[in-house]
Amino acid sequence: MKRVVLVVAGLALVAGVIVLRDTGGGDLPTAPPPPTKLKAYAAEKFLVPGPQNRPATPAGVVARAGHHKIGLNWTGDAPAYEVRWGEQVRLVTRPGTQLNGLENGREQQIDIRAVDAFGQRSQPVTTKATPRADNAPYTFVDRFDSRTGPDPQRWRLSKRTDCARATSGDGDDDDRLVISSSCGTRAVTLRSRTPFVRNDDESRLVIETDAPSTGGKLLLDLVPGPVSVQGEPVPPNTVRATISTDNSGNSIVELVPDGTTVKPVPAAVPGLTVRWELVLTPAGVQVVRDGDVLATSPFVPQWREATALIGVAALAGDRIRAGVDLIGYRTAKADVPLTGPTPQVRVDGPVSTSTNPIADVTAGQLRIAIIPSRESEPITAVKVNGIQVPLRPAVEGSPWKPGAEYPAVAELPAEAFTDNLNVQLVTEERVQITHTDVELTGPKSSARRESEAPLVDAKPTLADPIPEILDAGGQPIENGAAFNRGRVVLEVRVNALDTSVAGLAGFEIRLDGNHVATIPTTADGPAAAGRWRISLNTGALTAGAHAIEVKAFSTDSEVHPETGYVPFLLKP
């Protein structure tokens, strides 16, 4: 059964502000490149702000060197900061960032300057650090140093449609794994093929990642069965930690089963790697962030072995990009079975006439996730290449009920060790298939790494300009409310919680389509974020509806301008 997802690009109206985005579709005429340098301008009855005192120098810099990376934090209240190292420069909007793709053993000098709303720079604060190789002991570890995709002997990426990739990073991220997704709120899951086998005392699943990014989720699962996806409900006896970060950078952590939060999650810094650990002890389960215990549960699993799943998802319909520096176990030793090539799977679709045998395969397993549409008996059989085999729950006790994702598994007959698998569910019920994958194993590994580019690139973009009409005292005017003619204030805010942002050259303001002001923001170099207040007199305007357009331009001609609108009403 196929699912159709419709994505509608257009206008988003939030609290009276409309933000327009270029959807990239259509055969439109080629437009001239946008301006990268603006000249100050103010029409009559408009008062625009200008540069004042320079921002204060950042303080309290802390540099933490790691494997091919340096994490940085500092204190300051500027709207943006400029970070320089070697010949590279980055603009960020939070007091922290991470430098990736560095050579281990080579010292880096880093200059950090505060940047105000007009592009004025502070004096720099300088720090030095040297990336070092990570040689910490693990029973299983992957540091993702390869310039190709993840090792298929170790990992499988599970996704509902072709909307996600797990690849080597691009640009500065070339020494880490990048999971990129346009799957929206559905989790994209990296499944470890190495079993997680508990010790008698303490066992740990460790991941170093910059996920969850703003507006995203990170899921860490230990599932007692052959499960490939992270759906709802959570399978019985599964340990799941979910870390969610909203668009303001505020995070919460949830632990199931029976979890309790014992410490708030520190504010997220975009792009900065955090070490998350799921710790199993004889007394229960802990979620640990950079050494601090954030959540606990008295649950003590009765299972000995589990499947480790690491997932990322968006909280809304946004695309996400997550960098992963390390995944490791501190557990009992376990071996990963050798894997063969992955066949194509067709479920309840046209039967493929080409089913060529795959050599050196000794066993195979079909994993499938099913959502029933109504109350019924679970499906207990499936036909694979015409051979009927039993279908069982991947985790004992998994509920079969409408709307719930039911993970199931079938052992494949030898007739199914082929490059194409035709799968038919033995049922008359209407169900939804959300995922299928096949594990073929044998005496030697024949799976190959794939080299692809991330779906979501790391190129900085401009943040959206958000305009708002305030009264003469600087207080917000109720959305949609008409007001008397006279002096009002237009406030423009530009901010973004991204790993890095494009340089802001400034913005133009139009009132009812007429150009009324231009504010450049490149005093010492490009700004990145800020807040500006423009005074305007509406006394000469007619009663009724009016609109202000604010269009922001980058100092990079390849970066699309961003536009915000705010309508307002004047009383007769």
RASULUR-V681284 format. One record per residue. N is the residue number from 1. RES is the residue in one small letter. PHI is phi as a letter, one per 30 degrees, with the letter a starting at -180 (999 if undefined). Layout:
BEGIN
n;res;phi
N;RES;PHI
N;RES;PHI
END
This chain:
BEGIN
n;res;phi
1;m;999
2;k;c
3;r;c
4;v;c
5;v;c
6;l;c
7;v;c
8;v;c
9;a;c
10;g;l
11;l;c
12;a;b
13;l;c
14;v;b
15;a;h
16;g;i
17;v;c
18;i;c
19;v;c
20;l;c
21;r;b
22;d;d
23;t;d
24;g;i
25;g;c
26;g;i
27;d;c
28;l;c
29;p;d
30;t;d
31;a;c
32;p;d
33;p;d
34;p;d
35;p;d
36;t;c
37;k;b
38;l;c
39;k;c
40;a;d
41;y;a
42;a;b
43;a;d
44;e;e
45;k;i
46;f;c
47;l;c
48;v;c
49;p;d
50;g;b
51;p;d
52;q;b
53;n;d
54;r;d
55;p;d
56;a;d
57;t;d
58;p;e
59;a;b
60;g;i
61;v;d
62;v;b
63;a;c
64;r;c
65;a;d
66;g;b
67;h;d
68;h;i
69;k;a
70;i;b
71;g;c
72;l;b
73;n;b
74;w;a
75;t;c
76;g;l
77;d;b
78;a;d
79;p;d
80;a;a
81;y;b
82;e;c
83;v;c
84;r;b
85;w;b
86;g;h
87;e;c
88;q;c
89;v;b
90;r;b
91;l;c
92;v;b
93;t;c
94;r;b
95;p;d
96;g;l
97;t;a
98;q;b
99;l;c
100;n;c
101;g;i
102;l;d
103;e;d
104;n;d
105;g;i
106;r;c
107;e;d
108;q;c
109;q;c
110;i;b
111;d;c
112;i;b
113;r;b
114;a;d
115;v;b
116;d;d
117;a;d
118;f;c
119;g;i
120;q;d
121;r;c
122;s;d
123;q;d
124;p;d
125;v;c
126;t;c
127;t;b
128;k;b
129;a;a
130;t;b
131;p;d
132;r;b
133;a;d
134;d;c
135;n;c
136;a;d
137;p;d
138;y;b
139;t;d
140;f;b
141;v;a
142;d;b
143;r;c
144;f;h
145;d;d
146;s;d
147;r;d
148;t;c
149;g;d
150;p;d
151;d;d
152;p;d
153;q;d
154;r;c
155;w;b
156;r;b
157;l;c
158;s;c
159;k;b
160;r;d
161;t;b
162;d;d
163;c;c
164;a;a
165;r;b
166;a;c
167;t;b
168;s;d
169;g;d
170;d;c
171;g;i
172;d;d
173;d;c
174;d;d
175;d;c
176;r;a
177;l;d
178;v;b
179;i;c
180;s;b
181;s;b
182;s;c
183;c;d
184;g;i
185;t;d
186;r;d
187;a;d
188;v;c
189;t;c
190;l;c
191;r;c
192;s;d
193;r;d
194;t;d
195;p;d
196;f;c
197;v;c
198;r;d
199;n;d
200;d;d
201;d;c
202;e;b
203;s;b
204;r;b
205;l;c
206;v;c
207;i;b
208;e;c
209;t;a
210;d;c
211;a;d
212;p;d
213;s;d
214;t;d
215;g;i
216;g;b
217;k;b
218;l;b
219;l;b
220;l;b
221;d;b
222;l;b
223;v;c
224;p;d
225;g;l
226;p;d
227;v;c
228;s;c
229;v;b
230;q;c
231;g;c
232;e;b
233;p;d
234;v;d
235;p;e
236;p;e
237;n;i
238;t;d
239;v;c
240;r;b
241;a;c
242;t;b
243;i;c
244;s;c
245;t;b
246;d;d
247;n;d
248;s;c
249;g;j
250;n;d
251;s;b
252;i;b
253;v;b
254;e;b
255;l;b
256;v;b
257;p;d
258;d;i
259;g;d
260;t;b
261;t;d
262;v;c
263;k;a
264;p;d
265;v;d
266;p;e
267;a;e
268;a;d
269;v;c
270;p;e
271;g;i
272;l;c
273;t;d
274;v;b
275;r;c
276;w;c
277;e;b
278;l;c
279;v;c
280;l;c
281;t;b
282;p;d
283;a;c
284;g;k
285;v;b
286;q;b
287;v;c
288;v;b
289;r;b
290;d;h
291;g;j
292;d;c
293;v;d
294;l;c
295;a;b
296;t;b
297;s;b
298;p;d
299;f;d
300;v;c
301;p;d
302;q;c
303;w;d
304;r;c
305;e;b
306;a;b
307;t;c
308;a;c
309;l;b
310;i;b
311;g;b
312;v;b
313;a;a
314;a;c
315;l;d
316;a;b
317;g;c
318;d;d
319;r;d
320;i;b
321;r;b
322;a;b
323;g;c
324;v;b
325;d;c
326;l;a
327;i;b
328;g;b
329;y;c
330;r;b
331;t;b
332;a;d
333;k;d
334;a;b
335;d;c
336;v;c
337;p;d
338;l;d
339;t;b
340;g;c
341;p;d
342;t;c
343;p;d
344;q;d
345;v;c
346;r;c
347;v;c
348;d;h
349;g;b
350;p;e
351;v;d
352;s;d
353;t;d
354;s;c
355;t;b
356;n;d
357;p;d
358;i;c
359;a;d
360;d;i
361;v;c
362;t;c
363;a;a
364;g;a
365;q;b
366;l;c
367;r;c
368;i;b
369;a;c
370;i;b
371;i;c
372;p;d
373;s;c
374;r;a
375;e;d
376;s;a
377;e;d
378;p;d
379;i;d
380;t;c
381;a;b
382;v;b
383;k;c
384;v;b
385;n;h
386;g;i
387;i;c
388;q;d
389;v;b
390;p;d
391;l;c
392;r;b
393;p;d
394;a;d
395;v;b
396;e;e
397;g;j
398;s;d
399;p;d
400;w;c
401;k;a
402;p;e
403;g;i
404;a;c
405;e;d
406;y;c
407;p;d
408;a;b
409;v;b
410;a;b
411;e;d
412;l;d
413;p;d
414;a;d
415;e;d
416;a;c
417;f;d
418;t;b
419;d;d
420;n;b
421;l;c
422;n;c
423;v;c
424;q;b
425;l;d
426;v;d
427;t;a
428;e;c
429;e;d
430;r;d
431;v;b
432;q;c
433;i;c
434;t;c
435;h;a
436;t;b
437;d;a
438;v;b
439;e;c
440;l;c
441;t;b
442;g;a
443;p;d
444;k;b
445;s;d
446;s;b
447;a;d
448;r;c
449;r;d
450;e;c
451;s;c
452;e;b
453;a;c
454;p;e
455;l;d
456;v;c
457;d;d
458;a;c
459;k;d
460;p;d
461;t;b
462;l;d
463;a;d
464;d;d
465;p;d
466;i;c
467;p;d
468;e;b
469;i;c
470;l;c
471;d;d
472;a;d
473;g;d
474;g;i
475;q;c
476;p;d
477;i;c
478;e;e
479;n;e
480;g;i
481;a;d
482;a;d
483;f;b
484;n;d
485;r;d
486;g;l
487;r;d
488;v;b
489;v;b
490;l;c
491;e;c
492;v;c
493;r;c
494;v;b
495;n;a
496;a;a
497;l;c
498;d;c
499;t;e
500;s;a
501;v;b
502;a;d
503;g;d
504;l;c
505;a;d
506;g;k
507;f;b
508;e;c
509;i;b
510;r;b
511;l;c
512;d;h
513;g;i
514;n;c
515;h;d
516;v;b
517;a;a
518;t;b
519;i;b
520;p;d
521;t;b
522;t;b
523;a;e
524;d;c
525;g;l
526;p;d
527;a;d
528;a;b
529;a;a
530;g;l
531;r;b
532;w;b
533;r;b
534;i;c
535;s;c
536;l;b
537;n;c
538;t;c
539;g;d
540;a;c
541;l;d
542;t;d
543;a;d
544;g;j
545;a;d
546;h;b
547;a;b
548;i;c
549;e;c
550;v;c
551;k;c
552;a;c
553;f;b
554;s;c
555;t;d
556;d;c
557;s;d
558;e;d
559;v;c
560;h;d
561;p;d
562;e;b
563;t;b
564;g;b
565;y;b
566;v;b
567;p;d
568;f;a
569;l;b
570;l;c
571;k;d
572;p;d
END
